[in-house]
């Protein structure tokens, strides 16, 4: 039986995605922070959606996330990604200060829009949802010219592989991702595309 190839995003591809987010527009600043959060934490999309500002731990550069089964864990965020998240927070506070509002979720809508066929208006300041994030990534990937199907969970697989190649113990990766057992983590790391894996290894700073 042919082994299924698990596709991942290289560091260069993740950088390219972020580059499609304009630093001059609120949506661009927010979307760049979302991509930075996903690539650094390897969180599930629902975990990202549920994160509130109060869950950030600036002193440790960590975030508290609530995973499956309401299990909480602390996840570290790299320095560059943290800066992008802080830039978004500053812009978010500027936007909502004039309306005397402070949406609790780290990531939220910032302008009125419509959802699917229901045409239900989304009020600015509401939590993001999976379809919004999925469409954003698809739009940024198309603009970047990426041939890969880019979706939130792809960042999770990519982060797991990146950590493994950096020499991180598999059990530590299990805890980082919030998996209940090691078998689930091993599935993430099986069937790797050799060429893509080698690119990831080559790009990990020494």
PLY file of the C-alpha trace (Angstrom):
ply
format ascii 1.0
element vertex 206
property float x
property float y
property float z
element edge 205
property int vertex1
property int vertex2
end_header
0.00 0.00 0.00
1.37 3.41 -0.98
2.08 5.60 2.03
0.07 8.80 2.13
2.22 11.91 1.82
1.59 14.52 4.50
2.04 17.94 2.93
3.60 20.73 4.95
4.36 24.41 4.52
8.01 25.41 4.40
9.23 28.42 6.34
9.62 30.31 3.05
6.00 29.57 2.11
4.74 30.75 5.49
6.77 33.94 5.10
5.25 34.42 1.66
1.74 34.08 3.07
2.44 36.72 5.70
3.88 39.01 3.03
0.46 39.14 1.35
-0.99 40.86 4.42
-0.65 44.63 4.13
0.86 46.29 7.24
-1.08 49.46 6.37
-4.63 48.08 6.72
-6.30 46.68 9.86
-7.38 43.46 8.12
-3.83 42.91 6.87
-2.35 43.47 10.33
-4.89 41.09 11.87
-4.46 38.39 9.19
-0.67 38.52 9.48
-1.01 38.03 13.25
-3.36 35.07 12.72
-0.86 33.40 10.37
1.96 34.14 12.82
-0.08 32.62 15.68
-0.88 29.46 13.70
2.67 28.90 12.48
4.23 29.46 15.89
1.78 27.62 18.17
0.52 24.83 15.93
-2.87 25.35 17.56
-6.15 23.98 16.28
-8.26 26.63 14.58
-10.92 26.46 17.33
-8.22 27.02 19.94
-7.16 30.17 18.10
-10.76 31.36 17.86
-11.34 30.87 21.59
-8.17 32.63 22.80
-8.86 35.86 24.69
-6.49 38.73 25.39
-6.35 37.72 29.05
-4.90 34.36 28.00
-1.66 35.98 26.83
1.32 35.70 29.17
3.68 38.53 28.09
6.35 37.83 30.71
6.83 34.27 29.42
5.75 35.00 25.82
3.16 32.24 26.09
-0.56 31.78 25.59
-3.07 29.65 27.45
-5.24 27.61 25.10
-8.18 25.34 25.77
-8.08 22.16 23.67
-10.31 19.14 23.23
-12.05 17.99 26.36
-11.58 21.47 27.83
-7.96 20.62 28.62
-5.86 23.75 29.08
-2.19 24.06 28.21
0.43 26.78 27.85
2.02 27.22 24.44
5.11 29.27 23.69
5.24 31.85 20.88
8.44 32.81 19.08
9.72 36.38 19.29
8.85 37.49 15.75
5.33 36.07 15.91
4.80 37.70 19.31
5.71 41.11 17.85
3.14 40.67 15.06
0.46 39.72 17.58
1.31 42.78 19.68
1.12 45.01 16.59
-2.38 43.66 15.94
-3.42 44.21 19.57
-2.33 47.85 19.39
-4.34 48.37 16.19
-7.34 46.51 17.63
-7.38 48.74 20.70
-7.18 51.84 18.50
-10.14 50.66 16.41
-12.46 49.88 19.30
-11.45 52.67 21.67
-13.50 55.17 19.69
-16.54 52.90 20.12
-15.82 52.44 23.83
-15.68 48.69 23.36
-13.10 46.05 24.14
-13.81 42.69 22.46
-12.32 39.99 24.71
-11.20 37.60 21.97
-7.66 38.04 20.70
-8.84 37.87 17.10
-12.14 39.38 16.02
-14.01 40.81 13.07
-13.24 44.46 12.41
-15.83 45.42 9.86
-19.33 44.40 8.90
-19.64 41.50 6.51
-21.93 38.68 5.49
-21.73 34.95 6.05
-22.58 32.55 3.24
-26.06 32.15 1.83
-27.73 33.19 5.06
-26.47 36.76 4.52
-26.37 37.23 8.27
-24.56 40.43 9.18
-21.49 40.06 11.35
-21.06 42.88 13.81
-17.50 44.15 14.09
-15.81 42.93 17.27
-17.23 39.43 17.22
-14.99 36.34 17.45
-13.63 34.95 14.21
-14.96 31.63 12.96
-13.45 28.78 10.95
-14.99 29.67 7.55
-13.69 33.26 7.80
-10.17 32.07 8.63
-10.25 29.36 5.96
-11.31 31.84 3.26
-8.68 34.32 4.39
-5.92 31.72 4.05
-7.20 30.62 0.65
-7.23 34.23 -0.53
-3.72 34.94 0.75
-2.38 31.67 -0.71
-3.86 32.43 -4.13
-2.32 35.91 -4.06
1.03 34.38 -3.07
0.84 31.90 -5.95
1.00 28.83 -3.70
-0.15 25.65 -5.40
-0.76 23.89 -2.07
-4.22 23.79 -0.54
-3.67 26.08 2.44
-5.91 25.59 5.49
-5.51 26.12 9.27
-4.63 22.52 10.18
-1.77 22.50 7.67
0.10 24.88 9.99
-0.34 22.36 12.80
1.23 19.54 10.78
3.98 21.86 9.60
4.87 22.95 13.13
5.01 19.33 14.35
7.39 18.37 11.55
9.51 21.47 12.07
9.91 20.70 15.77
10.82 17.07 15.06
13.51 18.10 12.61
14.83 20.60 15.13
15.50 17.69 17.49
12.53 18.14 19.84
11.48 14.94 21.62
8.25 13.40 20.26
6.68 13.37 23.72
7.40 17.09 24.06
5.72 17.64 20.68
2.74 15.65 21.96
2.38 17.98 24.94
2.92 21.06 22.77
0.09 20.04 20.42
-2.21 18.91 23.22
-2.61 15.33 21.99
-4.02 12.85 24.49
-1.76 10.01 23.33
1.49 9.56 21.44
-0.13 7.56 18.63
-1.99 10.65 17.41
1.25 12.62 17.33
3.01 9.86 15.39
0.32 10.05 12.69
1.23 13.71 12.20
4.83 12.73 11.54
4.30 9.76 9.21
4.31 9.74 5.42
6.43 12.85 5.03
7.34 14.06 1.58
11.13 13.64 1.55
11.85 16.70 -0.58
9.65 18.97 1.54
11.14 17.57 4.73
14.67 18.27 3.56
13.73 21.85 2.72
12.39 22.27 6.26
15.57 20.85 7.77
17.72 23.14 5.63
15.81 26.20 6.79
16.00 25.56 10.54
18.60 28.01 11.94
21.68 26.37 13.43
0 1
1 2
2 3
3 4
4 5
5 6
6 7
7 8
8 9
9 10
10 11
11 12
12 13
13 14
14 15
15 16
16 17
17 18
18 19
19 20
20 21
21 22
22 23
23 24
24 25
25 26
26 27
27 28
28 29
29 30
30 31
31 32
32 33
33 34
34 35
35 36
36 37
37 38
38 39
39 40
40 41
41 42
42 43
43 44
44 45
45 46
46 47
47 48
48 49
49 50
50 51
51 52
52 53
53 54
54 55
55 56
56 57
57 58
58 59
59 60
60 61
61 62
62 63
63 64
64 65
65 66
66 67
67 68
68 69
69 70
70 71
71 72
72 73
73 74
74 75
75 76
76 77
77 78
78 79
79 80
80 81
81 82
82 83
83 84
84 85
85 86
86 87
87 88
88 89
89 90
90 91
91 92
92 93
93 94
94 95
95 96
96 97
97 98
98 99
99 100
100 101
101 102
102 103
103 104
104 105
105 106
106 107
107 108
108 109
109 110
110 111
111 112
112 113
113 114
114 115
115 116
116 117
117 118
118 119
119 120
120 121
121 122
122 123
123 124
124 125
125 126
126 127
127 128
128 129
129 130
130 131
131 132
132 133
133 134
134 135
135 136
136 137
137 138
138 139
139 140
140 141
141 142
142 143
143 144
144 145
145 146
146 147
147 148
148 149
149 150
150 151
151 152
152 153
153 154
154 155
155 156
156 157
157 158
158 159
159 160
160 161
161 162
162 163
163 164
164 165
165 166
166 167
167 168
168 169
169 170
170 171
171 172
172 173
173 174
174 175
175 176
176 177
177 178
178 179
179 180
180 181
181 182
182 183
183 184
184 185
185 186
186 187
187 188
188 189
189 190
190 191
191 192
192 193
193 194
194 195
195 196
196 197
197 198
198 199
199 200
200 201
201 202
202 203
203 204
204 205
